[in-house]
Amino acid sequence: KDTPGFIVNRLLVPYIMEAIRLHERGHGSKEDIDVAMKLGAGYPMGPFELSDYVGLDTMKFIMDGWTAKDPDNPLFGQSELLNKLVAEGKYGRKTGEGFYKYK
């Protein structure tokens, strides 16, 4: 069945957004959350590393679209930190800075 983002993005983006929200609420540093998911879940990249790889602008574009379609869904809630980084032109690896700096 059709769902916003189909299967992969529908699972992946809320996972990443929850990691961002955990960080925003002070439950862990970006680094600690990334290491926890790599060591604890066996993921090759943590959610912040993956966000920078995908592109924060792409993440925001997806979230904006989902929020517009289903504004009451808590999985689609916005992130002030993500919105701030995108507004500053910090999209991740493609711009040299996102959640992390790349040089």
N, C-alpha and C positions, 0 to 999 in steps of 0.2 A: 504494500500500500504506500501511497505517496505521503510523505511527511516532510516538514521543512528541513532541508539539509540532507534528505535521504538518510541512510543508515550511518555511514561513517561520520559525517559532520554532525549529525544529530547526537551522537554519543561523544565525539571528540570535543566539540566546542563547549558544551556545558561543563565537561570535565576541566578544561582549561580555565573557564570563567570561574568555577568554584575555587580553583587554586588561587586565582587573582583575588577573589573575595576573601579567602583565608588570610592572604598576605595583607590586604587592606585593613582587615580587622585586627591585625597584629598577632595572628596565631602562628606565624612562622616567617622567616626570611625567604626571599626568592630562592636563595641557594639551598637552604634546608629543605624546602618543599621539593625542589628538583632532585636533591640527593635522596630524599625519602621515597620518591616514586621510582627512581632508578634502582635503589637497593631493595626497597620493600615490595615493589611490584614487578621488578625486572624490566622496566621500560628502558629503551635505549637513550631516551632524552626525557628530561623533566618537562613539566608543562610550560615553564617560562622559556626554556631553551626552544621548545617546539613552537611556541608563539612567535618568538623572534625569527624562527626559520620560515614559518608560514607567512608572517607579515602581520604586524599589529593593525595596519590599515585594512587588511583582508578580514581579520578577526572582527574589527569594528563594523565593517560592511555587512558581514553575516549577522551579527547581533542586531544591528539597526533594522535589517530586513525582517528578522524574526520578531523583534519587538513590535514593529509596525503591524505584523499579521496577528500577533497574539500578545497584546500588552499586559495582560493579567497573569501570564505564565511566569512564575518566579525563576525558572531556568533561563529566561531571556532578559533578566534584569541587567541594566547597564552598570558599567564600572567607571568610576571617576578617574581612576588611575589610567586605565586603558584609553579613555577619551582624552585625557591630558597629554599622554605620550603621543597619540596620533595628531592632536592639535599642534604639538611642537615639531612635527615632522619626523618623529622617532619611530620608524616602522619596523625596526629589527635589523637583521643582517643586511638587507638591501640598502639601508641608509647608514650602516655602521654603528647604530645605536638603537636600542629598544629597551627591554628590561635589562639587558647587558650591553656593554660596549664591545665593539669589534673593530680591530685595526689590523 
